[in-house]
Amino acid sequence: MNDPILSVRRHGMTVVLLALAWTFPAIAQQPLQSARQSHPAKPMPRRSSHAENIIVIGNARSPATLRPTGETTYSADRANFANQAAQSVADMVATLPGVTVLQGNGPRDTVVSVRGSGARQSYGLKNIQVTEDGFPVTQPDGTARADLIDPHAYEGVDVFQGPASTLYGNYAINGAINFRTRNGADIHGLELGSDFGSFGMINNYMTMGAGNHSYDLMVFGSDVRGTGFIANSQYDTSTENMRLRVNLTPSDRLIFKFINNVTDTALPLRLSLDQYRANPYQRGCANIASAAVGCASVSLLANGMYGTRQATSSQQAGLGRFDRRTIVGLRWEHDFDPRTTWHTQFTYDQRHIDQPTSTTAFVGPFNSYNVQTDLTHRGHVGGASLTSFVGASFDYMDYGYQVYNLSPEGGATRGALNSTSYGHQWNIGIRFQEDWQFAPLWHAVVGLGGTQSDIGAIETLYATSATSTALRNITANRRFLNLAPEASLVYAPSSDWTLHTRAGTAYATPGYSSFFVTPQGNYGNNTQLKSETSVGVDLGAEWHPSPSIDVQATGFYEFYRNELVSQSAGVNTPAGSYTFNAPASQHRGVELASTWQPWRTALRGARLKLSYTYDNQIYTDYTEVLSNSTMARGFSRKGNLIPGVMPHFLDGRALYDQPDGVFQGLGGFAEVTWRSAFYIDNANLLKAPSYALLNLEIHYDPPPRMGWAHRLHSYLEVQNVTNQTYAAAATDISDTLLANGQQAGRAVLATKTGSIYAGTPRAFFGGVRIRF
């Protein structure tokens, strides 16, 4: 930070709290690794290939098994995405109920939403905690982005759904996601591959792996680039990923983790619904003076400092993102004895942004430091097994960014300084959980977590005129203390059934940027904001009546309080809008996942997969203020659907892999994806349109009898076979108050820009991979 006093106080607090975090044997947002890398799970009286998706009853509270037992969990393994183009995380989670994806700001910036989390956002992953191989990928301010994920490097992904701050801490208000990279021993050599296809896409990648009982090493690197199917969406993204496990002694293990990503992408403007219907792929929009119908523009200061503005296309302005993300982590795992395990890890995470995405450019680093440690003991009480867990964590982020006006000279040329912001956020948490198998078929779990958060920031506003530049400083400092209890019960009455119920709680503190505008619409201190909280109940079942059928279903009902939203501050206010707490809303729905082999004997390679989610989210107490140049009015949103949340979404796949014979190794699938229409405004007047897509894929893995050819893998994929035009992203828009005091209707809202990106038209992709 620029202020030396603040800097000394900040780093002094860092030292003290790092020491506290190291002293407490605990963890928040604890890692979630593959159970295969940890101690074996205690057997349960059931038979199901998906049993671990609902409950893990571990002999060790390791990073692999630490999750709220009984929490609804859906997983996708490598077989679900390894045989296709798999360009982003969207391809990894396509078959998981409760998870929706929208296009963010860049080819891999997928907005992943779990039960509606982050549905209002135009980028990243919000209100969920994200980890990779047990190391945190969400920074202390709740920000995680999917740019750094190339699916080729991963063995699978696990999504833990519902309020989960008991173990995952701040921002786990909708749950957590863990990405699992491949094991080096499974790779056992070198793999080289290339994907290529429509719109100039080519991805060259390399995976190397080796391992035995003493160590396991995985190294991955890729470079993907393309021209994009929307004007001004060309990109070049490189990713490096490494994980190394070393067994120092029979009781000690070290795990080293490294991720590096560089994203260089041009960025088109989001469209209004009318513009999207007229020109979804923004063709003929390069020169705004002679632009075609349906082109969006951005209004830039002609001299980059003050005065008149000039309409400019995204190409003319040079809009884009030029970001780097680097994560380095080290974990020590120690077994005191066969029943007691300790894990401690440190992670450094730097996100450096350079984002000329609209009228301004954001530039600056976000440095994060995370210490986590936990202790697990497995014992018995009265002959019943009891697993006790206690943990703590400390994470800290300091940031300093500058905001520059963009000028219309092109190439994202910066004009005058618009504002600066310097600050910090830290979270320190303590957790415990007791997992008691009080009867052979029953498990009960209780837990409690708590986090103290501190947010401090200084924002400086620059007002430039022909004669001078005026500065205004705004400071904000706020602490929050949040608690999150939970309880769950699991019952496995037979090998065919597992039932679970869970009550969980969660919280999310306001972001630093929400503190700088008051409810009166003035630039100033808005630190009266409260944490957003939720209480949720899940009731789920897993049914496995035969080796050919797996069904997993969950119903959920969640109660939200103090949801953080933005609204108008009134008539002719300097800042226009501010952040406040909407009092109450309810989220309820049903999730279903099933796999069926209808002809297990006659056609062994055939399978049907289905995932479906119904997600109904409504405001139960919320009055929104709208304003124009002469008046402001409040409108009750009670009973309205929350915008941005898809009520229905479905993914169905018919798959076939030839298990033997002449065509052994030949396979493919046909996939239908359907997304219902959903509202994008609080008044529920305008909807993003629904769509249904058909995708086809065929692949070939030569069998071992073919000698060296067995080392080859090839595939061909056709996306959007029927060439549908659809909205891949639709962010929320604000409602409008007309001069007569009434809300504007659909016709006016359909002209409001900044919402929609079109999805890909029909596209062809192919790829080849060879193993050495």
QUIZIKA-V164411 format. One record per residue. SS is DSSP state (H for helix, E for strand, L for the rest). PHI is phi in whole degrees, 0 to 359 (* if undefined). D_FIRST is the distance of its C-alpha to the first C-alpha in whole Angstrom. Layout:
[[SS;PHI;D_FIRST] [SS;PHI;D_FIRST]]
//
This chain:
[[L;*;0] [L;287;4] [L;283;6] [H;295;7] [H;294;9] [H;297;7] [H;295;6] [H;296;9] [H;298;11] [H;296;9] [H;287;11] [H;296;14] [H;298;14] [H;301;14] [H;297;17] [H;298;19] [H;285;19] [H;298;20] [H;295;23] [H;298;24] [H;296;24] [H;289;26] [H;290;28] [L;285;29] [L;283;31] [L;205;30] [L;197;28] [L;241;27] [L;52;27] [L;293;29] [L;301;30] [L;228;34] [L;262;35] [L;298;39] [H;298;41] [H;292;43] [H;268;41] [L;233;41] [L;286;44] [L;292;47] [E;278;47] [L;291;50] [L;295;53] [L;244;53] [L;282;57] [L;204;56] [L;226;56] [L;196;54] [L;290;52] [L;247;49] [H;303;49] [H;293;46] [H;285;44] [L;254;45] [L;212;45] [L;240;44] [L;258;46] [E;266;44] [L;281;45] [L;216;42] [L;277;39] [L;268;37] [L;304;34] [L;289;37] [L;252;39] [L;287;36] [L;200;36] [L;297;38] [L;302;41] [L;90;43] [L;288;41] [E;297;42] [E;223;41] [E;235;42] [E;231;42] [E;234;42] [E;263;43] [H;303;43] [H;299;47] [H;280;46] [L;219;44] [L;285;44] [L;264;47] [L;226;46] [L;300;43] [L;46;40] [L;277;38] [L;210;35] [H;298;35] [H;302;37] [H;288;40] [H;282;39] [L;253;39] [L;300;42] [L;261;44] [L;261;42] [L;292;43] [L;83;40] [E;241;38] [E;240;38] [E;229;36] [E;228;35] [E;285;34] [L;264;30] [L;265;28] [L;137;30] [L;297;33] [L;252;31] [L;278;29] [E;280;31] [E;275;31] [E;266;32] [E;243;33] [E;253;35] [L;52;37] [L;88;35] [L;298;32] [L;63;29] [L;295;32] [L;275;30] [L;273;28] [L;260;28] [L;203;26] [L;70;26] [E;237;27] [L;242;26] [L;59;27] [L;218;28] [E;268;27] [E;240;27] [E;229;28] [E;224;30] [L;52;32] [L;88;30] [E;261;27] [E;293;24] [L;246;24] [L;274;22] [L;280;18] [L;300;17] [L;271;17] [L;89;20] [L;266;20] [E;222;23] [L;230;24] [L;264;28] [L;303;27] [L;281;27] [L;260;31] [L;254;34] [H;304;37] [H;300;39] [H;273;37] [E;246;37] [E;272;40] [E;175;39] [E;217;37] [E;240;37] [E;243;36] [E;257;36] [E;252;37] [L;105;36] [L;304;34] [L;213;33] [H;286;30] [H;306;32] [H;253;31] [H;259;29] [L;78;26] [L;300;24] [L;77;25] [L;272;28] [L;287;30] [L;243;32] [E;123;32] [E;209;31] [E;229;32] [E;238;33] [E;260;33] [E;248;36] [E;283;36] [L;289;39] [L;279;41] [H;298;41] [H;295;45] [H;288;46] [H;287;45] [L;50;47] [E;144;46] [E;235;45] [E;238;45] [E;240;44] [E;212;44] [E;218;44] [E;248;44] [E;206;45] [E;170;46] [H;301;46] [H;60;43] [H;69;43] [E;286;41] [E;215;41] [E;232;39] [E;260;40] [E;218;39] [E;220;40] [E;229;40] [E;234;41] [E;208;42] [E;201;44] [E;178;44] [L;208;46] [L;291;46] [L;264;44] [E;203;41] [E;211;40] [E;232;38] [E;231;37] [E;232;36] [E;224;35] [E;210;34] [E;209;35] [E;221;35] [E;238;36] [E;212;36] [E;186;38] [L;269;39] [L;79;39] [L;260;41] [L;251;39] [L;305;39] [L;63;35] [L;229;35] [L;294;35] [E;207;33] [E;209;32] [E;232;30] [E;243;30] [E;220;30] [E;234;30] [E;214;31] [E;214;32] [E;222;33] [E;230;35] [E;248;36] [E;231;38] [E;273;41] [E;288;40] [E;217;43] [L;301;45] [L;247;42] [E;228;39] [E;224;37] [E;245;34] [E;235;33] [E;251;30] [E;229;28] [E;219;27] [E;226;26] [E;219;25] [E;221;25] [E;237;25] [E;248;26] [E;232;27] [E;220;29] [E;287;30] [L;223;30] [L;283;33] [L;274;33] [L;284;34] [E;255;37] [L;282;39] [H;297;42] [H;295;45] [H;296;43] [H;300;43] [H;293;46] [H;276;47] [L;205;45] [L;299;43] [L;258;42] [L;55;41] [L;278;44] [L;75;45] [L;251;41] [L;297;40] [L;250;41] [H;294;40] [H;293;43] [H;238;46] [L;290;44] [L;285;46] [L;293;47] [L;84;44] [L;268;41] [L;263;37] [L;221;35] [E;239;32] [E;264;32] [E;253;30] [E;297;29] [L;301;32] [L;256;30] [L;76;26] [L;231;25] [L;197;28] [L;90;31] [L;289;34] [E;245;33] [E;226;35] [E;291;36] [E;219;35] [L;282;35] [H;295;33] [H;293;34] [H;296;34] [H;283;31] [L;79;30] [L;293;28] [E;177;27] [E;224;24] [E;226;23] [E;242;21] [E;228;21] [E;226;21] [E;230;21] [E;231;22] [E;229;23] [E;220;25] [E;219;27] [E;236;29] [E;247;32] [E;244;35] [E;226;38] [E;261;41] [E;293;42] [E;201;45] [L;300;47] [L;249;46] [E;229;42] [E;229;39] [E;235;36] [E;234;33] [E;219;29] [E;214;27] [E;231;23] [E;226;21] [E;250;18] [E;219;18] [E;242;16] [E;244;16] [E;250;16] [E;247;17] [E;219;19] [E;232;21] [E;278;23] [L;257;25] [L;206;26] [L;277;26] [E;226;22] [E;239;20] [E;263;17] [E;222;15] [E;156;12] [E;263;11] [E;234;12] [E;261;12] [E;235;14] [E;226;16] [E;225;19] [E;240;22] [E;225;25] [E;206;29] [E;212;32] [E;228;35] [E;233;39] [E;232;42] [E;249;45] [E;224;48] [E;221;51] [E;229;52] [L;58;56] [L;86;56] [E;259;54] [E;287;51] [E;223;47] [E;254;44] [E;250;41] [E;229;38] [E;220;35] [E;199;31] [E;209;27] [E;209;24] [E;219;20] [E;228;18] [E;218;14] [E;230;12] [E;243;8] [E;219;8] [E;202;7] [E;234;10] [E;243;12] [E;243;16] [E;248;18] [E;294;22] [E;268;25] [E;253;28] [L;278;31] [L;284;32] [L;99;31] [L;65;29] [L;56;26] [L;293;26] [E;277;23] [E;258;23] [E;288;21] [E;292;17] [E;266;18] [E;195;15] [E;226;11] [E;214;9] [E;227;6] [E;183;7] [E;209;9] [E;212;13] [E;229;15] [E;227;19] [E;236;21] [E;223;25] [E;231;28] [E;225;31] [E;212;35] [E;207;38] [E;241;42] [E;244;44] [E;243;48] [E;269;51] [E;281;53] [E;208;56] [L;305;57] [L;254;56] [E;235;53] [E;229;49] [E;234;47] [E;227;44] [E;230;41] [E;203;38] [E;211;35] [E;229;31] [E;215;28] [E;223;25] [E;256;22] [E;240;19] [E;231;16] [E;235;14] [E;221;11] [E;204;9] [E;232;9] [E;246;11] [E;245;13] [E;260;16] [E;246;18] [E;247;22] [E;260;24] [L;232;27] [L;293;30] [L;247;29] [L;199;25] [E;232;22] [E;262;21] [E;246;17] [E;223;17] [E;258;14] [E;233;14] [E;247;13] [E;214;14] [E;211;14] [E;211;17] [E;243;19] [E;227;22] [E;238;25] [E;231;27] [E;238;30] [E;218;32] [E;276;36] [E;206;38] [E;206;42] [E;213;44] [E;221;48] [E;234;49] [E;227;53] [L;241;55] [L;291;58] [L;204;60] [L;291;59] [L;265;59] [E;233;56] [E;223;53] [E;243;52] [E;214;48] [E;221;47] [E;209;43] [E;242;41] [E;232;38] [E;227;35] [E;200;31] [E;208;28] [E;214;25] [L;280;22] [L;297;21] [L;279;18] [H;302;15] [H;291;16] [H;281;19] [H;269;18] [L;257;18] [E;230;21] [L;279;24] [L;300;27] [L;274;29] [L;82;27] [L;262;25] [E;288;21] [L;176;20] [L;270;19] [L;241;21] [L;277;20] [L;280;24] [L;301;24] [L;253;26] [L;289;26] [E;284;28] [E;226;31] [E;212;34] [E;231;37] [E;228;39] [E;238;43] [E;244;44] [E;225;48] [E;223;48] [E;214;51] [E;235;52] [E;234;55] [E;224;57] [E;289;61] [E;206;62] [L;299;60] [L;258;60] [E;229;58] [E;229;54] [E;227;53] [E;228;50] [E;223;49] [E;217;47] [E;251;47] [E;225;44] [E;218;43] [E;232;40] [E;245;39] [E;255;35] [E;231;34] [E;59;31] [E;299;30] [E;275;27] [E;225;28] [E;249;28] [E;209;30] [E;295;31] [L;266;30] [L;131;34] [L;281;35] [L;52;33] [L;276;30] [L;301;27] [L;268;25] [L;89;28] [E;223;27] [E;214;25] [E;263;25] [E;217;27] [E;262;29] [E;288;33] [E;301;35] [E;203;37] [E;207;38] [E;228;40] [E;238;40] [E;215;43] [E;182;45] [E;224;47] [E;237;46] [E;219;49] [E;226;49] [E;213;52] [E;228;54] [E;220;57] [L;255;60] [L;290;63] [L;233;65] [L;300;64] [L;267;68] [L;285;69] [L;220;65] [L;297;63] [L;273;60] [E;267;60] [E;216;57] [E;238;56] [E;238;52] [E;220;51] [E;226;48] [E;216;48] [E;223;45] [E;249;46] [E;229;43] [E;250;44] [E;235;41] [E;228;41] [E;281;40] [E;249;42] [E;200;40] [L;193;38] [E;247;38] [E;261;36] [E;261;36] [E;244;37] [E;217;37] [L;232;38] [L;286;39] [L;235;41] [L;207;41] [E;226;39] [E;223;41] [E;260;40] [E;232;42] [E;289;42] [L;253;41] [L;302;43] [L;87;45] [L;282;43] [E;289;42] [L;286;38] [L;292;37] [L;91;36] [L;261;38] [L;284;41] [L;294;44] [E;227;46] [E;209;45] [E;217;48] [E;226;48] [E;232;51] [E;229;52] [E;252;56] [E;242;55] [E;212;58] [E;227;58] [L;287;61] [L;278;61] [L;201;64] [L;83;67] [L;299;67] [L;261;64] [L;304;62] [L;95;58] [E;272;59] [E;201;57] [E;175;55] [E;207;54] [E;242;54] [E;235;51] [E;242;51] [E;241;48] [E;233;48] [E;235;45] [L;283;46] [L;295;45] [E;213;43] [E;289;41] [L;237;38] [L;218;38] [L;293;38] [L;282;42] [L;59;43] [L;251;45] [L;232;43] [E;244;44] [E;284;42] [L;290;46] [L;284;47] [E;201;48] [E;224;50] [E;237;49] [E;243;51] [E;237;50] [E;233;52] [E;214;52] [E;223;54] [E;218;54] [E;217;56] [E;242;55] [L;304;58] [L;288;60] [H;303;60] [H;294;64] [H;270;63] [H;67;61] [H;300;59] [H;296;58] [H;299;57] [H;281;54] [E;262;53] [E;227;51] [E;219;52] [E;207;51] [E;220;52] [E;224;50] [E;239;50] [E;260;48] [L;54;49] [L;304;53] [L;273;54] [L;58;51] [L;286;50] [L;266;47] [L;216;45] [E;269;41] [E;280;39] [E;209;36] [E;209;36] [L;280;33] [L;294;34] [L;239;35] [L;271;35] [L;286;38] [L;237;39] [E;262;41] [L;284;44] [L;297;45] [L;275;48] [L;87;46] [L;260;46] [E;287;44] [L;293;45] [L;272;46] [H;300;46] [H;298;47] [H;287;44] [H;296;42] [L;293;43] [L;264;42] [L;281;38] [L;275;36] [L;86;33] [L;238;35] [E;251;37] [E;248;37] [E;285;40] [L;273;41] [L;294;43] [L;289;46] [L;308;49] [E;219;48] [E;242;49] [E;224;47] [E;218;49] [E;194;48] [E;218;49] [E;223;48] [E;232;49] [E;252;49] [L;242;50]]
//
